[in-house]
Amino acid sequence: MKPFGDRRARVRYEVVGALFGVLELAEPAHVINISTTGALITSPQPVPVGSSQPVLFTVDGKQVPMSVTVRRVQRIEGGETPQFHVGVEFVSSPEALIRSIGLDTEPSGN
């Protein structure tokens, strides 16, 4: 007979070591500043510094997927709902994104 406090239907297994997990959140964020190497965005959720994140930018009505690495997170004080400035570094910069911010053209000689 099982002890009174142990009412499990199945045997539990002990896990030793770190486990890998994935959490996917689809939160809209607003771009404050952008360049060919990274961006500063405002997000309603904090993101772990050093983590790799998939991001979808909307450029000319089309979604441009890319990977970023979070480099800095800072809470924005004030306001009723929490907001965070998140500095991200692009792992790669798609051509559509570079063209949309106008940094693929040579400076004029004027």
VMD Tcl script that builds the backbone (N, CA, C; Angstrom):
set m [mol new atoms 330]
animate dup $m
set s [atomselect $m all]
$s set {name element resname resid chain x y z} {
  {N N MET 1 A 0.838 -1.181 0.000}
  {CA C MET 1 A 0.000 0.000 0.000}
  {C C MET 1 A 0.885 1.247 0.000}
  {N N LYS 2 A 0.485 2.259 -0.812}
  {CA C LYS 2 A 1.223 3.525 -0.900}
  {C C LYS 2 A 1.019 4.329 0.379}
  {N N PRO 3 A 2.033 5.097 0.752}
  {CA C PRO 3 A 1.835 6.013 1.874}
  {C C PRO 3 A 0.739 7.023 1.523}
  {N N PHE 4 A 0.059 7.550 2.534}
  {CA C PHE 4 A -1.068 8.459 2.325}
  {C C PHE 4 A -0.688 9.699 1.519}
  {N N GLY 5 A 0.500 10.261 1.727}
  {CA C GLY 5 A 0.906 11.488 1.049}
  {C C GLY 5 A 1.312 11.290 -0.396}
  {N N ASP 6 A 1.583 10.077 -0.830}
  {CA C ASP 6 A 2.031 9.808 -2.197}
  {C C ASP 6 A 0.881 9.219 -2.991}
  {N N ARG 7 A 0.167 10.053 -3.755}
  {CA C ARG 7 A -1.008 9.589 -4.498}
  {C C ARG 7 A -0.781 9.641 -6.007}
  {N N ARG 8 A 0.460 9.519 -6.456}
  {CA C ARG 8 A 0.766 9.550 -7.880}
  {C C ARG 8 A 0.298 8.267 -8.557}
  {N N ALA 9 A -0.213 8.433 -9.754}
  {CA C ALA 9 A -0.649 7.270 -10.524}
  {C C ALA 9 A 0.530 6.626 -11.253}
  {N N ARG 10 A 1.556 7.424 -11.560}
  {CA C ARG 10 A 2.714 6.917 -12.287}
  {C C ARG 10 A 3.992 7.240 -11.529}
  {N N VAL 11 A 5.035 6.555 -11.881}
  {CA C VAL 11 A 6.335 6.786 -11.271}
  {C C VAL 11 A 6.926 8.081 -11.816}
  {N N ARG 12 A 7.518 8.896 -10.955}
  {CA C ARG 12 A 8.217 10.108 -11.386}
  {C C ARG 12 A 9.682 9.785 -11.553}
  {N N TYR 13 A 10.294 10.427 -12.547}
  {CA C TYR 13 A 11.709 10.223 -12.812}
  {C C TYR 13 A 12.479 11.475 -12.439}
  {N N GLU 14 A 13.615 11.302 -11.846}
  {CA C GLU 14 A 14.472 12.427 -11.494}
  {C C GLU 14 A 15.263 12.843 -12.728}
  {N N VAL 15 A 15.287 14.138 -12.990}
  {CA C VAL 15 A 16.033 14.670 -14.123}
  {C C VAL 15 A 17.272 15.359 -13.570}
  {N N VAL 16 A 18.415 14.940 -14.059}
  {CA C VAL 16 A 19.675 15.519 -13.603}
  {C C VAL 16 A 20.245 16.366 -14.727}
  {N N GLY 17 A 20.585 17.612 -14.431}
  {CA C GLY 17 A 21.166 18.495 -15.437}
  {C C GLY 17 A 20.147 19.488 -15.963}
  {N N ALA 18 A 20.587 20.309 -16.894}
  {CA C ALA 18 A 19.738 21.351 -17.461}
  {C C ALA 18 A 18.821 20.775 -18.526}
  {N N LEU 19 A 17.645 21.336 -18.615}
  {CA C LEU 19 A 16.688 20.963 -19.648}
  {C C LEU 19 A 16.533 22.118 -20.623}
  {N N PHE 20 A 16.314 21.808 -21.888}
  {CA C PHE 20 A 16.113 22.817 -22.915}
  {C C PHE 20 A 14.616 23.054 -23.061}
  {N N GLY 21 A 14.210 24.302 -23.118}
  {CA C GLY 21 A 12.808 24.630 -23.305}
  {C C GLY 21 A 12.666 25.773 -24.290}
  {N N VAL 22 A 11.496 25.889 -24.880}
  {CA C VAL 22 A 11.212 26.944 -25.839}
  {C C VAL 22 A 9.915 27.618 -25.431}
  {N N LEU 23 A 9.943 28.936 -25.409}
  {CA C LEU 23 A 8.751 29.717 -25.121}
  {C C LEU 23 A 8.603 30.732 -26.237}
  {N N GLU 24 A 7.484 30.692 -26.909}
  {CA C GLU 24 A 7.266 31.606 -28.020}
  {C C GLU 24 A 6.154 32.570 -27.664}
  {N N LEU 25 A 6.464 33.857 -27.708}
  {CA C LEU 25 A 5.484 34.901 -27.458}
  {C C LEU 25 A 5.416 35.809 -28.665}
  {N N ALA 26 A 4.229 36.129 -29.056}
  {CA C ALA 26 A 4.055 37.052 -30.175}
  {C C ALA 26 A 3.571 38.378 -29.606}
  {N N GLU 27 A 4.498 39.254 -29.301}
  {CA C GLU 27 A 4.187 40.559 -28.733}
  {C C GLU 27 A 4.576 41.639 -29.735}
  {N N PRO 28 A 3.679 42.568 -30.025}
  {CA C PRO 28 A 4.072 43.668 -30.904}
  {C C PRO 28 A 5.047 44.593 -30.193}
  {N N ALA 29 A 5.991 45.114 -30.950}
  {CA C ALA 29 A 6.974 46.048 -30.412}
  {C C ALA 29 A 7.132 47.185 -31.413}
  {N N HIS 30 A 7.554 48.327 -30.921}
  {CA C HIS 30 A 7.719 49.494 -31.779}
  {C C HIS 30 A 9.196 49.813 -31.919}
  {N N VAL 31 A 9.622 50.070 -33.158}
  {CA C VAL 31 A 11.016 50.413 -33.429}
  {C C VAL 31 A 11.221 51.893 -33.119}
  {N N ILE 32 A 12.223 52.174 -32.284}
  {CA C ILE 32 A 12.568 53.551 -31.948}
  {C C ILE 32 A 13.698 54.031 -32.842}
  {N N ASN 33 A 14.698 53.171 -33.044}
  {CA C ASN 33 A 15.869 53.519 -33.830}
  {C C ASN 33 A 16.355 52.237 -34.508}
  {N N ILE 34 A 16.850 52.366 -35.732}
  {CA C ILE 34 A 17.298 51.181 -36.460}
  {C C ILE 34 A 18.505 51.524 -37.320}
  {N N SER 35 A 19.400 50.560 -37.477}
  {CA C SER 35 A 20.556 50.706 -38.355}
  {C C SER 35 A 20.783 49.358 -39.025}
  {N N THR 36 A 21.863 49.241 -39.775}
  {CA C THR 36 A 22.140 47.963 -40.444}
  {C C THR 36 A 22.651 46.908 -39.466}
  {N N THR 37 A 23.048 47.312 -38.270}
  {CA C THR 37 A 23.603 46.345 -37.311}
  {C C THR 37 A 22.674 46.030 -36.152}
  {N N GLY 38 A 21.645 46.851 -35.928}
  {CA C GLY 38 A 20.769 46.573 -34.803}
  {C C GLY 38 A 19.639 47.572 -34.701}
  {N N ALA 39 A 18.872 47.443 -33.614}
  {CA C ALA 39 A 17.719 48.319 -33.423}
  {C C ALA 39 A 17.446 48.495 -31.938}
  {N N LEU 40 A 16.761 49.584 -31.623}
  {CA C LEU 40 A 16.241 49.824 -30.288}
  {C C LEU 40 A 14.732 49.769 -30.409}
  {N N ILE 41 A 14.112 48.880 -29.650}
  {CA C ILE 41 A 12.663 48.718 -29.728}
  {C C ILE 41 A 12.045 48.907 -28.347}
  {N N THR 42 A 10.758 49.226 -28.335}
  {CA C THR 42 A 9.981 49.299 -27.104}
  {C C THR 42 A 9.101 48.068 -27.063}
  {N N SER 43 A 9.170 47.339 -25.953}
  {CA C SER 43 A 8.442 46.086 -25.822}
  {C C SER 43 A 7.679 46.057 -24.503}
  {N N PRO 44 A 6.506 45.419 -24.477}
  {CA C PRO 44 A 5.781 45.272 -23.214}
  {C C PRO 44 A 6.357 44.169 -22.331}
  {N N GLN 45 A 7.287 43.372 -22.866}
  {CA C GLN 45 A 7.883 42.262 -22.132}
  {C C GLN 45 A 9.396 42.412 -22.058}
  {N N PRO 46 A 9.995 42.137 -20.894}
  {CA C PRO 46 A 11.461 42.108 -20.843}
  {C C PRO 46 A 11.961 40.846 -21.529}
  {N N VAL 47 A 13.151 40.927 -22.085}
  {CA C VAL 47 A 13.738 39.791 -22.801}
  {C C VAL 47 A 15.110 39.532 -22.182}
  {N N PRO 48 A 15.488 38.284 -21.970}
  {CA C PRO 48 A 16.789 38.008 -21.354}
  {C C PRO 48 A 17.956 38.520 -22.194}
  {N N VAL 49 A 18.861 39.267 -21.559}
  {CA C VAL 49 A 20.051 39.772 -22.235}
  {C C VAL 49 A 20.926 38.584 -22.643}
  {N N GLY 50 A 21.435 38.627 -23.866}
  {CA C GLY 50 A 22.272 37.555 -24.387}
  {C C GLY 50 A 21.493 36.474 -25.112}
  {N N SER 51 A 20.168 36.533 -25.050}
  {CA C SER 51 A 19.367 35.501 -25.709}
  {C C SER 51 A 19.215 35.790 -27.196}
  {N N SER 52 A 19.045 34.742 -27.975}
  {CA C SER 52 A 18.759 34.865 -29.405}
  {C C SER 52 A 17.254 34.806 -29.576}
  {N N GLN 53 A 16.729 35.728 -30.371}
  {CA C GLN 53 A 15.283 35.829 -30.541}
  {C C GLN 53 A 14.943 35.936 -32.018}
  {N N PRO 54 A 13.873 35.261 -32.446}
  {CA C PRO 54 A 13.376 35.486 -33.804}
  {C C PRO 54 A 12.497 36.735 -33.807}
  {N N VAL 55 A 12.659 37.576 -34.822}
  {CA C VAL 55 A 11.897 38.822 -34.913}
  {C C VAL 55 A 11.335 38.937 -36.322}
  {N N LEU 56 A 10.111 39.447 -36.415}
  {CA C LEU 56 A 9.504 39.735 -37.713}
  {C C LEU 56 A 9.352 41.246 -37.840}
  {N N PHE 57 A 10.048 41.845 -38.802}
  {CA C PHE 57 A 9.881 43.255 -39.099}
  {C C PHE 57 A 8.903 43.361 -40.260}
  {N N THR 58 A 8.037 44.357 -40.230}
  {CA C THR 58 A 7.133 44.607 -41.348}
  {C C THR 58 A 7.736 45.726 -42.188}
  {N N VAL 59 A 8.102 45.400 -43.424}
  {CA C VAL 59 A 8.739 46.344 -44.341}
  {C C VAL 59 A 7.903 46.401 -45.607}
  {N N ASP 60 A 7.380 47.583 -45.921}
  {CA C ASP 60 A 6.533 47.779 -47.103}
  {C C ASP 60 A 5.399 46.760 -47.148}
  {N N GLY 61 A 4.810 46.471 -45.993}
  {CA C GLY 61 A 3.680 45.554 -45.922}
  {C C GLY 61 A 4.049 44.085 -45.931}
  {N N LYS 62 A 5.329 43.770 -46.027}
  {CA C LYS 62 A 5.776 42.380 -46.029}
  {C C LYS 62 A 6.552 42.094 -44.759}
  {N N GLN 63 A 6.385 40.877 -44.240}
  {CA C GLN 63 A 7.115 40.500 -43.037}
  {C C GLN 63 A 8.497 39.966 -43.400}
  {N N VAL 64 A 9.507 40.503 -42.709}
  {CA C VAL 64 A 10.893 40.104 -42.937}
  {C C VAL 64 A 11.384 39.417 -41.660}
  {N N PRO 65 A 11.551 38.086 -41.699}
  {CA C PRO 65 A 12.028 37.386 -40.503}
  {C C PRO 65 A 13.542 37.518 -40.365}
  {N N MET 66 A 14.003 37.628 -39.139}
  {CA C MET 66 A 15.429 37.658 -38.884}
  {C C MET 66 A 15.700 37.245 -37.447}
  {N N SER 67 A 16.948 36.905 -37.181}
  {CA C SER 67 A 17.371 36.546 -35.835}
  {C C SER 67 A 18.137 37.710 -35.235}
  {N N VAL 68 A 17.911 37.953 -33.950}
  {CA C VAL 68 A 18.621 39.018 -33.250}
  {C C VAL 68 A 19.181 38.464 -31.947}
  {N N THR 69 A 20.181 39.145 -31.428}
  {CA C THR 69 A 20.718 38.849 -30.105}
  {C C THR 69 A 20.424 40.053 -29.228}
  {N N VAL 70 A 19.810 39.813 -28.076}
  {CA C VAL 70 A 19.456 40.897 -27.153}
  {C C VAL 70 A 20.726 41.346 -26.435}
  {N N ARG 71 A 21.023 42.645 -26.509}
  {CA C ARG 71 A 22.240 43.182 -25.906}
  {C C ARG 71 A 21.961 44.035 -24.667}
  {N N ARG 72 A 20.764 44.639 -24.581}
  {CA C ARG 72 A 20.462 45.495 -23.427}
  {C C ARG 72 A 18.951 45.566 -23.226}
  {N N VAL 73 A 18.531 45.587 -21.959}
  {CA C VAL 73 A 17.123 45.752 -21.607}
  {C C VAL 73 A 17.047 46.758 -20.469}
  {N N GLN 74 A 16.168 47.752 -20.627}
  {CA C GLN 74 A 16.010 48.767 -19.586}
  {C C GLN 74 A 14.523 49.082 -19.438}
  {N N ARG 75 A 14.050 49.057 -18.201}
  {CA C ARG 75 A 12.649 49.379 -17.931}
  {C C ARG 75 A 12.432 50.875 -18.089}
  {N N ILE 76 A 11.340 51.249 -18.745}
  {CA C ILE 76 A 10.966 52.643 -18.919}
  {C C ILE 76 A 10.099 53.028 -17.732}
  {N N GLU 77 A 10.556 53.993 -16.963}
  {CA C GLU 77 A 9.814 54.415 -15.778}
  {C C GLU 77 A 8.623 55.283 -16.174}
  {N N GLY 78 A 7.578 55.221 -15.357}
  {CA C GLY 78 A 6.368 55.994 -15.614}
  {C C GLY 78 A 5.404 55.189 -16.469}
  {N N GLY 79 A 4.195 55.632 -16.521}
  {CA C GLY 79 A 3.182 54.925 -17.291}
  {C C GLY 79 A 2.516 53.847 -16.460}
  {N N GLU 80 A 1.323 53.486 -16.851}
  {CA C GLU 80 A 0.550 52.503 -16.098}
  {C C GLU 80 A 0.986 51.069 -16.364}
  {N N THR 81 A 1.341 50.777 -17.605}
  {CA C THR 81 A 1.764 49.421 -17.943}
  {C C THR 81 A 3.271 49.397 -18.132}
  {N N PRO 82 A 3.927 48.317 -17.729}
  {CA C PRO 82 A 5.383 48.252 -17.875}
  {C C PRO 82 A 5.797 48.239 -19.350}
  {N N GLN 83 A 6.839 48.966 -19.663}
  {CA C GLN 83 A 7.426 49.014 -20.999}
  {C C GLN 83 A 8.935 48.896 -20.844}
  {N N PHE 84 A 9.586 48.342 -21.863}
  {CA C PHE 84 A 11.021 48.125 -21.808}
  {C C PHE 84 A 11.663 48.575 -23.106}
  {N N HIS 85 A 12.823 49.227 -22.997}
  {CA C HIS 85 A 13.674 49.484 -24.158}
  {C C HIS 85 A 14.556 48.259 -24.312}
  {N N VAL 86 A 14.551 47.669 -25.495}
  {CA C VAL 86 A 15.337 46.468 -25.770}
  {C C VAL 86 A 16.276 46.776 -26.931}
  {N N GLY 87 A 17.567 46.696 -26.667}
  {CA C GLY 87 A 18.571 46.888 -27.707}
  {C C GLY 87 A 18.959 45.541 -28.284}
  {N N VAL 88 A 18.803 45.391 -29.590}
  {CA C VAL 88 A 19.109 44.117 -30.241}
  {C C VAL 88 A 20.162 44.302 -31.319}
  {N N GLU 89 A 20.958 43.273 -31.510}
  {CA C GLU 89 A 21.959 43.231 -32.576}
  {C C GLU 89 A 21.484 42.227 -33.612}
  {N N PHE 90 A 21.498 42.626 -34.879}
  {CA C PHE 90 A 21.079 41.716 -35.943}
  {C C PHE 90 A 22.137 40.657 -36.154}
  {N N VAL 91 A 21.712 39.399 -36.251}
  {CA C VAL 91 A 22.632 38.317 -36.585}
  {C C VAL 91 A 22.965 38.417 -38.069}
  {N N SER 92 A 21.971 38.760 -38.877}
  {CA C SER 92 A 22.172 39.035 -40.298}
  {C C SER 92 A 21.154 40.097 -40.699}
  {N N SER 93 A 21.514 40.943 -41.639}
  {CA C SER 93 A 20.617 42.013 -42.085}
  {C C SER 93 A 20.099 41.700 -43.482}
  {N N PRO 94 A 18.814 41.366 -43.607}
  {CA C PRO 94 A 18.252 41.085 -44.932}
  {C C PRO 94 A 18.271 42.316 -45.825}
  {N N GLU 95 A 18.427 42.086 -47.106}
  {CA C GLU 95 A 18.482 43.183 -48.085}
  {C C GLU 95 A 17.233 44.050 -48.029}
  {N N ALA 96 A 16.062 43.464 -47.827}
  {CA C ALA 96 A 14.819 44.238 -47.784}
  {C C ALA 96 A 14.842 45.237 -46.639}
  {N N LEU 97 A 15.409 44.847 -45.527}
  {CA C LEU 97 A 15.489 45.745 -44.380}
  {C C LEU 97 A 16.489 46.863 -44.648}
  {N N ILE 98 A 17.632 46.534 -45.207}
  {CA C ILE 98 A 18.656 47.545 -45.509}
  {C C ILE 98 A 18.126 48.567 -46.513}
  {N N ARG 99 A 17.441 48.083 -47.553}
  {CA C ARG 99 A 16.865 49.000 -48.548}
  {C C ARG 99 A 15.811 49.903 -47.921}
  {N N SER 100 A 15.002 49.360 -47.003}
  {CA C SER 100 A 13.907 50.143 -46.431}
  {C C SER 100 A 14.395 51.276 -45.545}
  {N N ILE 101 A 15.563 51.116 -44.925}
  {CA C ILE 101 A 16.068 52.205 -44.089}
  {C C ILE 101 A 17.014 53.115 -44.862}
  {N N GLY 102 A 17.202 52.843 -46.163}
  {CA C GLY 102 A 17.948 53.741 -47.040}
  {C C GLY 102 A 19.427 53.783 -46.803}
  {N N LEU 103 A 20.004 52.716 -46.258}
  {CA C LEU 103 A 21.433 52.724 -45.992}
  {C C LEU 103 A 22.225 51.948 -47.024}
  {N N ASP 104 A 21.591 51.510 -48.093}
  {CA C ASP 104 A 22.317 50.748 -49.110}
  {C C ASP 104 A 22.805 51.641 -50.245}
  {N N THR 105 A 22.505 52.928 -50.197}
  {CA C THR 105 A 22.902 53.833 -51.273}
  {C C THR 105 A 24.181 54.553 -50.882}
  {N N GLU 106 A 24.952 54.904 -51.862}
  {CA C GLU 106 A 26.189 55.649 -51.641}
  {C C GLU 106 A 25.836 57.097 -51.342}
  {N N PRO 107 A 26.548 57.758 -50.445}
  {CA C PRO 107 A 26.299 59.176 -50.184}
  {C C PRO 107 A 26.590 60.005 -51.439}
  {N N SER 108 A 25.787 61.037 -51.632}
  {CA C SER 108 A 25.986 61.867 -52.820}
  {C C SER 108 A 27.201 62.769 -52.632}
  {N N GLY 109 A 27.800 63.167 -53.732}
  {CA C GLY 109 A 29.000 63.979 -53.696}
  {C C GLY 109 A 28.718 65.458 -53.521}
  {N N ASN 110 A 27.483 65.872 -53.309}
  {CA C ASN 110 A 27.150 67.298 -53.169}
  {C C ASN 110 A 27.503 67.807 -51.828}
}
mol reanalyze $m
mol bondsrecalc $m
mol representation Tube
mol addrep $m
